[in-house]
Amino acid sequence: MRKFVLICTLTLAALAIPLSSRAQDEPRSAEAARTAPNFYHLVFEVEERGADNKVINSRTYTTTVSTDSRNVSIRTGSKMPVATGSYSTGNSKAQMDTQFQYVDVGVDFDISRVTEIRDQLSIQLVAAISSVADTTTISDVREPIIRQNKWEAPVLIPIGKPTVVFTSDSLDSKGSLAVKLTATPLP
């Protein structure tokens, strides 16, 4: 009889171990499903506006981010040569060479800390936009003038709706520059 009770106890214990370990695994998979990252397609639209607030130039930049993204960057532009001096390559003044320094001109976006808050998306955004100004209206200026706009801020945008996140007046005209952002969830 003791052997029978011992065998029954061991059998019940053996059956209970897999049930308890299976029960511990189920919350982990449910937790993993809750913390799975969500992906978003981001569309940045940079608009130059005239004095009448009508768009005179527009450029679009896109990327994909997820809620577990560390840092995402968009870089586009050109290197602009700027003369910094000249030097003689021989004994005559006719043999002069010019020294140049190259300046980056273009659009940079840095995105980090992507978080969902209900039906909105929160991101830390850095936007830097630079271009070469028109110097034909300025007398005696032969070197390029570089225009720069730079913003850095946490932004909160509604998902699926285009939203102006940054804007500033132009320094050399009555126009303005605006950055519009749209976030669309990916399946």
N, C-alpha and C positions, 0 to 999 in steps of 0.2 A: 504494500500500500504506500509506503514511503517513497519507493521508486516511482510509482505512478504519479504521486503528487509532485515530486521533483521534476519529472519529465514534462508534466503539464505546465509547471511554473516556467521552466526553461523555454518551452514552446511559445507560451504567451509573451515572454520577454523578447524572444527573437522576432515575433510578429510586431511588437510595439516599437522596436527600434527603427525599422524602415518608415513607419507611419509618422513618427515624430521628426525624423530627418526630412521627410517629404514635406511636412507642414512648415518647416523652417525655410525650405527652398521657395515655396510659393510667394511669400511676401517679398523676397528679393526680386523675383521676376516682375511682380507688380510694381515695385519701386523703380526698377529699371525702365519699365514702360512709361512711368510718370516723368522721369528725368531724361528721356530721349530728346535729343536736340530737335528743334524745329528750324526749317530752312526758309529763307526769304530771298526774293529777287529784288534788289535795290536799283532804282533808276534815278540818277542825278541829272537834272536839267539845269544848265547854266544859261541864263538869259541876260542879254544886254538890252536895255530899254532906253528909248529916246526921251526927250524932254516931255513928250506927250504921253509917256508911260506905255507906248506900244513897243512890242518886241521887234528889235532890228537885227538881232543875231541870236542864235540858239544852238547849243551843243549838248549832246546826250552822252552819258557815261553809265555803264551798268556793271553790276557784280552780284555775286551770291554770298550771303552770310548765313550763319547758323547761331542759335542761342548759346552754343559752346565755343564760338569763334573767339580766339584771342585777339588777333589784329588782322585786318584786311586793308589793303591799300590799292589805290588806282593811281597810276602815274602816266601822264602823257604830256609831251612837249618837245621843244627843240632847244638846242644850245646856240645862243646868240653870240657871235664874236664882237667883242668890244676892244677897240685899240687902246692899249695902255702905254705905249711908248714906241720909240724907234731907235735903231742903232745902225752904225755904219758897218758894212761888210767889206770895205776896202778903203783905199786912200781918197776916193772921190765922193762928193756929196750925192752923186747920181746912184751910188751903190748903197742905198738905204733899205733896210728891212723893217717891217712893222711888227711889234709884239702885240699879241692878243690875249685877252682873258675871256673865257667862255662863261656866259651867264645862262642858267636854266630859265626858260620861259614856258609856261604851260599851266596845267591843271593837276593838282594833287588832292586826293581824298584819303584820309585815314579813319577807319571805323574800328571801334572797340566797344567792349562791354554791352553786347547785344542782349536785351532782356525783354520778355513779353510782360506787359502789364494790362490784363484784361484784353481789350480789342485794340491796344496800342503797342507800338514798338519803341523802346527806349534805347538809344545808342549814344556813345561818346563820339563826336564827329569833329574832325579837323579838316577844313577846306582852305586851300591856298590856290589862288588864281592870279597869274601874272601874264602881262602882254606888253608888246612894244607900242608906245604911244605914237600917234601921227605928229611928226615934227615939221610938216610942211607949212603950218600956219605960224610957226615960231621962227623969227629971224635970228640968224647967227648961231643956230644950234645944229651942229653936225653930228654929234654923238647921239645914240639912241636913248630915249627916256623909257624906263621900265615902269609900268603901272603894276601895283600889287594890291591884292585884297586877301586878307587872311582872317579866318574865324576859327574859334575853338569853343565848343560848348556841348553840354549834354542836351540832346533833343528828344522830344516825345512826339511821335507822329501817329495819326490814326492809320491802321492797316488798310491798304487798298485805296487811299485817297491822296492825290498829289497835294503836298504841303510846302509852302515857302518856309525854309528853315533859316536862311540868311539873306540879308539885303543891305546894300550900301549905296550912297550917292557916288557918282563919278566925280573925281576932283577936277578934271579938265573939261567938263561939259555939264549940262543940266540933266543928263541921263542918269541911269542907275544900273546896278548889277544885282541879280538875284539868283539864289540857288534853291531849286525846288527838288523835293525828294518824295518818291513813291515806294512803298514797301508792299510787295505782293507775296502771300504765302505760297510755297511750293508744296505739291502733294507728297 
